[in-house]
Amino acid sequence: MVLPSATRKRPPLGRGEEVSLTIDRLAYGGRGVGRHEGFVVFVPDTAPGDRVRARLWRVKPGYGEARLLQVESRSPLRTTPACPHFGPCGGCLWQHVAYGAQAAAKEQIVRESLAHLAGLREVEVRPILVVASPWYYRNKMEFTFHPEGGLGLHERGAWDRIITVQSCYLQSPASNLILSLARQWALASGLSRYDPRTHTGLLRQLIVREGNATGEIMVVVVTTAPEVPGLRELAARLLAAVPRITGVLHGINPGLSDGLPLVGLAVLAGRPYIVEELAGLRFRIGAETFFQTNTAQAERLVEVVGALADLRGGELVYDLYCGVGTFSLALARRAGRVCGIEISAQAIEAARQNAALNGIANAEFTSGDVRRLLPEVRSRTGRPDLVLLDPPRGGAGRRVMRRIAQARPPRIIYVSCNPTTLAPDLRDLVLAGYAVQAVQPLDLFPHTYHVECVVLLEAPT
Ligand SMILES: C[S@@+](CC[C@H](N)C(=O)[O-])C[C@H]1O[C@@H](n2cnc3c(N)ncnc32)[C@H](O)[C@@H]1O
């Protein structure tokens, strides 16, 4: 809402001014939030309870953004970061905050997003499900070769600078060994590295995927061109040092962005996939297959969804944005029929393979845009008993919410990795007559501000 200029309150502070304030919470995006004479100020690298001095670099009518100058008194919620790269490295933002306080902040973020962005002030948000250990939890890491010789993760806020990572606490120690062997090999090889500023150079990324439950590891070396002298030697060295490696692959990406898809993929050693186990199911994961990144906590996510779905055996279930079928296959064991919809043809192929691998015959998968396919699937199958959706970070949006409401499922389960896009989607479903019955946040990504959330909605009876 834009206020007329006569009534618009002027910010009490100007750009460049210094303020002293107490941080009272952490916000989605990672920064701490404090108030100066009621005026909201965001300050990075802070913890709830810190008294800090900060300088404003941006002032908007409703809030200011400031740089941290000094922590005048430390919050008892602060802790010593485990990682030597913490700070400059863009991988983790909250290692300086005790894990329990990180989790509490995420629960609060869910509650406030639902209250402020969806008007859902009365709904009960269940206590967040925390991880057993906040270290070594990721099953996939993407490291980048730097033109000046390093191999590591992006510097915080920088697309063209890389921190040379000696050891990372997000993936297993085996991954750190692979990282160091690849760095040594690259240095000795004298091969050029891709420079995103000039789009020149050969070595681009090192991707390590690991089955947390099976221990299998896949290494993918991504380069900009197919001819890479010495790559098989690297593969042999990695296999000798880490016997758990089941495949070393060579991916080719000559494009402008680091993101997939690759234009070519060759097997240097072993096989082109790892097997991971989740919720009693086996999944084949290739170099480019999307898969939940924290296997142990994804298992709890599937459990939460299963408990809220409360299937009796004959239901028709839609799994929208189904990826490789994680939820579809888990729910198919207790449903009559599951229909998965997903835009990535490759993920749909993997979902079908995963269904076959697990002997599941009552799950079918269609590739395409949910917006377009949902009405089609609805007219083919009749009214679904349950619609599950797990959209990307940007949310599903108003049109999809309308189409879901038009399909008239008695129950909806919304799995979200972004409470700020979840909330407006929920508001649309509530306006369409659905009532929020349960909200369960889960922490899948310790030391980051990301939070997963499962919401059950029911149509009025
Ligand atoms: C958060 S992931 C869900 C993953 C899935 N639940 C799983 O565990 O494998 C979101 C998925 O939505 C897919 N997607 C994005 N936009 C889509 C669209 N418009 N229609 C269908 N699928 C889409 C992405 O390819 C991605 O696989």
Ligand as a Chemical Component Dictionary entry (heavy atoms), coordinates in Angstrom:
data_LIG
# 
_chem_comp.id                   LIG 
_chem_comp.type                 NON-POLYMER 
_chem_comp.pdbx_formal_charge   0 
_chem_comp.three_letter_code    LIG 
# 
loop_
_chem_comp_atom.comp_id 
_chem_comp_atom.atom_id 
_chem_comp_atom.alt_atom_id 
_chem_comp_atom.type_symbol 
_chem_comp_atom.charge 
_chem_comp_atom.model_Cartn_x 
_chem_comp_atom.model_Cartn_y 
_chem_comp_atom.model_Cartn_z 
_chem_comp_atom.pdbx_ordinal 
LIG C1  C1  C 0  10.930 -28.875 -4.910  1  
LIG S1  S1  S 1  11.073 -29.862 -6.342  2  
LIG C2  C2  C 0  10.032 -31.196 -5.941  3  
LIG C3  C3  C 0  10.734 -32.472 -5.898  4  
LIG C4  C4  C 0  9.978  -33.729 -5.632  5  
LIG N1  N1  N 0  8.922  -33.598 -4.659  6  
LIG C5  C5  C 0  10.988 -34.775 -5.192  7  
LIG O1  O1  O 0  11.116 -34.988 -3.985  8  
LIG O2  O2  O -1 11.670 -35.305 -6.064  9  
LIG C6  C6  C 0  10.130 -28.977 -7.503  10 
LIG C7  C7  C 0  9.966  -29.678 -8.820  11 
LIG O3  O3  O 0  9.053  -28.930 -9.625  12 
LIG C8  C8  C 0  9.420  -29.059 -10.977 13 
LIG N2  N2  N 0  8.735  -27.957 -11.695 14 
LIG C9  C9  C 0  9.071  -26.658 -11.743 15 
LIG N3  N3  N 0  8.144  -25.951 -12.420 16 
LIG C10 C10 C 0  7.180  -26.810 -12.811 17 
LIG C11 C11 C 0  5.970  -26.675 -13.528 18 
LIG N4  N4  N 0  5.557  -25.499 -13.982 19 
LIG N5  N5  N 0  5.218  -27.783 -13.740 20 
LIG C12 C12 C 0  5.634  -28.989 -13.294 21 
LIG N6  N6  N 0  6.786  -29.178 -12.594 22 
LIG C13 C13 C 0  7.559  -28.103 -12.354 23 
LIG C14 C14 C 0  10.930 -29.009 -10.929 24 
LIG O4  O4  O 0  11.494 -29.595 -12.085 25 
LIG C15 C15 C 0  11.235 -29.804 -9.645  26 
LIG O5  O5  O 0  11.455 -31.174 -9.933  27 
# 
loop_
_chem_comp_bond.comp_id 
_chem_comp_bond.atom_id_1 
_chem_comp_bond.atom_id_2 
_chem_comp_bond.value_order 
_chem_comp_bond.pdbx_ordinal 
LIG C1  S1  SING 1  
LIG S1  C2  SING 2  
LIG S1  C6  SING 3  
LIG C2  C3  SING 4  
LIG C3  C4  SING 5  
LIG C4  N1  SING 6  
LIG C4  C5  SING 7  
LIG C5  O1  DOUB 8  
LIG C5  O2  SING 9  
LIG C6  C7  SING 10 
LIG C7  O3  SING 11 
LIG C7  C15 SING 12 
LIG O3  C8  SING 13 
LIG C8  N2  SING 14 
LIG C8  C14 SING 15 
LIG N2  C9  SING 16 
LIG N2  C13 SING 17 
LIG C9  N3  DOUB 18 
LIG N3  C10 SING 19 
LIG C10 C11 SING 20 
LIG C10 C13 DOUB 21 
LIG C11 N4  SING 22 
LIG C11 N5  DOUB 23 
LIG N5  C12 SING 24 
LIG C12 N6  DOUB 25 
LIG N6  C13 SING 26 
LIG C14 O4  SING 27 
LIG C14 C15 SING 28 
LIG C15 O5  SING 29 
# 
